[in-house]
Amino acid sequence: MTEFVKQKMNRTMKNRNSVILIALLMLGLSSCDDFLELTPEANLTSVTFFKSENDFAKAVNGAYEPLRGMYTANAWLVSEMHSDNTRYRYNPNFRATLDQESLNDFTVLPTNTLMRDNYRAHYLVIARANQILSAIDGVDFDAAVKNNLKGQALFLRALAYFNLVQYFGKIPLHLVPSTSLADVALPLSEVSDVYAQIISDGTTAASLLPDKSVQQPGRATSGAAKTLLGNVYVVLENWSAAETVLKEVVTSNKYSLVPSYADVFLTTNKNNSESVFEVQYRQGQDGYSSNFIYPWLPMPMTAAEISATFAKYGVSPTGIAAQTTEGYNIPSLDMVAAYEPGDERKAASVGTATAGGVDYPLIIKYLHPHTSATLTDDNFPVYRYAEVLLLLAEALDEQGKSAEALPYLNQVRDRAELADIVSTANLRDVIFNERRVELAFENKRWLDLARTGRAVDVMSTFGASVKANPQAYYFPPGQQPVPSAFTQIDLTFPLPADEALLSPYF
Amino acid sequence: MNKNFTFHNKGAFLWGFLLIAMLSHQLVFAQNSRLSGRITDTDGAVIPGVNVVIKGTSTGTSSDSNGAYALDIEDQNATVVFSFIGYTTQEVPVNGRSNIDVVLQSDIQTLSEVVVVGYGSQFEKEITGAVQQLKSDELRDIPVAQMTQKLQGRLAGVQINQNTGKPGQGMQVRIRGQISLVAGSDPLYVVDGFPIVGDISNINPDEIESISVLKDAASTSLYGSRAANGVIMVTTKRAKAGITSIDFSAYYGTQVVPEKGRPEMMNGQEFAQFKKESAEDLGNTPDPAFQNPAQYGDGYDWYGGMLRSAPIQNYSVSLTSSNEKASTSAVLGYFNQDGVLKNSGFERFSLRINTEFRIGEKVKFGFNAAPLFSNANTPSTDGAFYATNQNASIPGGLLYNALLTWPILPYQNPDGSLPLTSYIPGVSAFPAPNWYRTLTEVTNETKTTRLISNAFLEFELVKGLSFKTSINVDLGNSRFVNFKPTTTSEGFAAPPPPNLSTSIRNNSNYYSWLNENILTYNTEFGDHKINILGGFTAQRYRMDFSQIRLTDFSDDRIETIQSAANVDRAQPQGVPAPQTRDDIQEWSLLSYLARVNYSFKGKYHLSVSVRRDGSSRFGSDNKWGTFPAVSAAWNVSDEEFLSNIEPISTLKVRASYGTVGNNNIGNYTQYATVSTTTNAIFGSTLAPGASRTALGNTSLGWETTKSVDVGVDLGLFDERISLVYDFYQKNTTNLLYSLAVPQESGYANFNGNIGELKFWGHEFTLSTRNTVGKVKWRTDFNISFNDNEVVALSDGVNRIYGGQNGYATLTQVGKRVGQFWGLIQDGVYVDQADFDSSPKAAASQVGTVKFRDINGDGVITYGGDNDDRTYIGNPFPTTVFGLTNNVTFNNFDLTVVLSGTDGNSLAVMTDQGATNLDGVFNVLREVKDRWRSAENPGSGKYGKTTSATGNERDWLHSRFISDGANITIRNITLGYSVPVKKTFINNVRLYTSVQNLYRFTNYRGPNPEVNAATGGDQSAVNATNMGYDWATFPVPVTYTFGLNASFK
């Protein structure tokens, strides 16, 4: 080989190598940005979501979703169990129960996880509503559909804030979605500001939402928004405003009482003529079922005891197993005694369960046939037309229009097969007690006690009674409530410690 | 093969295979005239393993354990080269002789071994960073499934914990105390230059030639964004030039759970007595079951009943061959370990083939492939008793449940049949399955196949300048099947059997490919030596996962999908995703890297490097990061002024500074993801829902560690004593953290860069050759002192609570990371006067546990604004040490490895159940001494049984904390090299070994190295929830007998 050829070959080799190298480098560089752009395939992202009518329809459905968990897991604990309506059955063998018991015994600490979970679930609804409301006006689609979706989001936000402000008092008021570390926490808003927002949201919702006759059953309606507003005005003691808005519900003629009280709650009668708003469940293994009747059994109970109890009420799911923890939300003797003789609602609401040879009261208004144990089909009522009537009666009575109030009150009593009230004497107390029995176990009792200024008296008396006779309140021999029980009746819960740790504002 | 011993064990088939291989080998090579001899050192001691090569060829051999060698030579005028690390190479002309004995001179200069570093290798002398290398032959004979287990106690500044005894699992490696709050803290594993996915737990240790640990940022910075936790470089076996050999190794052993550390629970009689007294204290009549405690005697030891002695065995054959054109090495391995918990085991078949081909002097290319298959059955342990045990990722606490089962109940009937349950209806608080059946009848099988393979091409463009391109692929498939028959139950307080049978099964497929293109240029002129490296790499990973949960199978014996009646699509509380689901995970990484190494006169070394990484894991504003490093070393002992100081044979000082990153925060965390599972129901109609469920962060960026290292390497008296010292300090900034945010926002976490941690430490490695000559005794000691401090947390974050299930840790500026945060127990309220005069919690009573009122407000509060909690323990050791002694005498060798830690404590979470005074569980024997009355107040540790024990059980306090300091006899091996005569046998060595023989410790649990998660999922452990012990799978003592043989 000549020197010339060698040189040339070397040069070509070098050139070729350089070409390869450069080609590889270019390959790396040119696709650089795409190469590093990997979006999740198992989830959507906000980059691609909130772009169409369909997206917002899904987002609104997503805003309802937290209600399911809230009403099974903790809503009844912070309300019904936090009152004189129900008790727990102390189980000395199962003591992972302090959070539940302390709600019932009025020894609630800021570290209570159930109260915390309830707080957080409400804010989850609010955050999802905020996501919708902040973006929906930026996307162009059919105005009627958009109004309906906005109305539902506003209703859910108002409902959530209404519960929160009643349970906790001053709270952070989030009206736009949090997007960074800077805006995840807000200062506490004054109670009056929260109410102003609830009224604003509720009013707008009432104007945007269709009425019950055209809305898909189960969704928020203009009637639901007005009922909520009526309730808000009652709590604020703005009686005339309450009267106005509740009368609109009544005169809309979209609602009527179901003839039999027991039928109101039937799983075969969901979203019936009396239903204003209820949390929706569907039995089955796919995660949409309710289960609240199970923690309300006076546990511990054997499988045979549960089967026998259920059988009395025509309920026989498969897979009943022993329940060994502690029973909650067991109607107190005081609650059972609150029904007037002849009140049909008593038999429809309270039954008995036999556990360890002892009979305990059992809430049966939500005990209905279901296929598999713990996967129940029952919805949970938030607002019923009966409550609209009672709120209206209260609003009228408080304005001195007691006679006007009577027909509304008596509609409810008639359905319960009770005699009409004809005297307006003590009508405030009559309506109050009517609410207790009509709306028993619907998470109304504590808020009624708190808003009417009766909480301290009623709960102190009740507490003395529990402490005087613990065995009548489902304590086994030798056991009683902790010494600090019922010694301090607070009208609101402390803000949850886990949130306080994270928020700079409280 | 020596006929004086025979081989009895299950590896007989491999043995037969080997004989055939040896015979055929003999046929090929037995020819020509023969040269033999013996190689000794200047003290007359034989030197095994000396390379003996005919100069100018690749023909060669190595000396056996007697220092003898034999070699066939064709050319009687050839020159034979004798070389061995640590000795001066000798060239001896044959001159027609048939016997040449050689005395090799020790040479401290050549002690400079070649050390594998990032993107290349360097002579030890030239290394400027903090790197420690171990050869596999220093680690032989240790009977464990994975390489990292062998490294325990061997590496300064590297803490290696065996968190659990689950076969084939459970090693946690932390280099220089490195922890990240949530981004992973595991080092990066690089196998033959390829950063692999995950760790090396399922790589056969027999495939590994050497391990290098890169500790400081200067050494690791070429791995850029993944190097913050240090890098472990694994080099697999290559053929040595001119040598063809076959190696065989086998061991067989037995594993036994030691008595020490087993929880001391009440026996049958003691438990019945406890229950009887509890009823009496309440004024009730004891249940008939407890009225006559003596009838139960010892009762049933549920914990012990779950355990067994179990065999462990390993066989591997490797073949290496090399000539001018090609070299090949192949390792075939089989490992089988039954677990000491019944129905557990791990089995692995593995093969690795490394090849390299050379065309002329300028082109090299090669293919390497390492397929493996493993099959593990792992019972659901290592979690709390209430862990759900219904999900693959939350295995639950089977062993914990067994521990708590009443000892008056049998797990096995006298006739050998197994009860279905372990509770007394109407007496026990909860129904319980027979945990023994759950252990033995539930399937929890993971079958994994993995292939790590690569191909490379390297060619010299001009003299000194070469280009290497490689494609590396790591791919794997893992299939998990859990099947619970009707005779078992999913967990604590779950419905008792018979139950619906359930099954979870999932399948995960991943691949990761990496393309690297590297140019290197080497040149030397005058006193200057320069090495320049530059290149770019691209890597991409994708995993496809799918899982299904099934219920109600028609028959316990058939586990197929079609025999299940239902698919369960629900998402139980506490489980992060629906049980039946798909998932896809991807990440990608692009990198540019460059490095210059410069040496002057072989005495002064400087290295400068930089890597720029772009990662798909970060927000659009912060995708790219740059990681520079600089380091220098000075071989002081090469200077004139030290040459007269006799004792000093080596003195080198090193210093480095560099920046590395950490991107282990998971994929897609920068996105505000929208979940499509938030469906609603209206009427009975399903309405599909979607909700934004995560806060996005477009500025999510690199967690960066800046690290300084100063080191000294000192050798004295011809390297009889060598000392390596390093001081380091690392500052990790922009800590990646999934920060808990107020949920008023609707979100639980924000993935951000939130603060700064500081780590520092001193590391010493002292190696001494105490005696040389006939008895050789070598000691290696390493000790490191590490600590950490939180320097800053970003605005709005003043403290971070971690911990598990409400048992908290606190991370706060100015303090160490993840410290146990709880109350201090001050005895019990002895009597009414004590109660009245002491601070109390809401649920306190006379006879319940008393806590210290830290904030002095008169009320005991756990959490919230008036918290009485304080620091009660540090889960991170401040001292980590190891000591290895190796003695050889004639044909015997003895190695003893100790290791241990100091300064760390653990939270004994088994106390949550085992000291529960409600009487629902069996309890610790010492609960006998509890408060029963003012006159009988007990030891002051435990309160009364007649009230809720919620506070003392659910509030983390000082009684849970136990000192974790320990010295562990890690391994003792006694070996004997059998004198062999036949020429095709290089050497035969027999040994016996004990692993984890004994722990000297005050820790009251079984394993002070434990780090477990409430749900039993080890990957859930991070810096903020370390040191929790939830009754994990015991780590056994392993006794083995083994054999190594090599043939040529």
Interface residues (C-beta under 8 A of the other chain):
Chain A: M13 K14 N17 L21 L24 L25 G28 C32 F35 L36 E37 L38 T39 P40 E41 A42 N43 L44 T45 S46 V47 T48 F49 D55 K58 A59 N61 G62 A63 Y64 E65 R68 A73 N91 P92 N93 F94 R95 A96 T97 L98 S102 T107 L109 P110 T111 Y119 R120 Y123 L124 I126 A127 R128 N130 Q131 I171 P172 H174 P177 S178 T179 S180 L181 A182 D183 V184 A185 L186 Q216 P217 G218 R219 K270 N271 Q280 Y281 R282 Q285 D286 G287 Y288 P300 T302 A303 G319 A321 A322 T324 T325 G356 P477 G478 Q479 V482 P483 S484 A497 D498 E499 A500 L501 L502 S503 P504
Chain B: L282 G283 N284 P425 G426 S428 A429 F430 P431 F459 L461 V462 F467 T469 A493 P495 P496 L500 N517 L519 F536 A538 R540 T551 N566 D568 R569 A570 Q571 Q573 P578 D582 D583 I584 E586 W587 S588 L589 L590 G614 S615 S616 K623 N667 Y668 Y671 A672 T673 V674 S675 T676 T678 N679 A680 I681 F682 G683 S684 T685 L686 A687 P688 G689 A690 S691 R692 L695 G696 N697 L739 A740 V741 P742 Q743 E744 S745 G746 Y747 F750 G752 S794 G796 R799 Y801 A842 A843 Q845 T861 Y862 G863 G864 D865 N916 D918 G919 V920 T946 A948 T949 G950 R953 D954
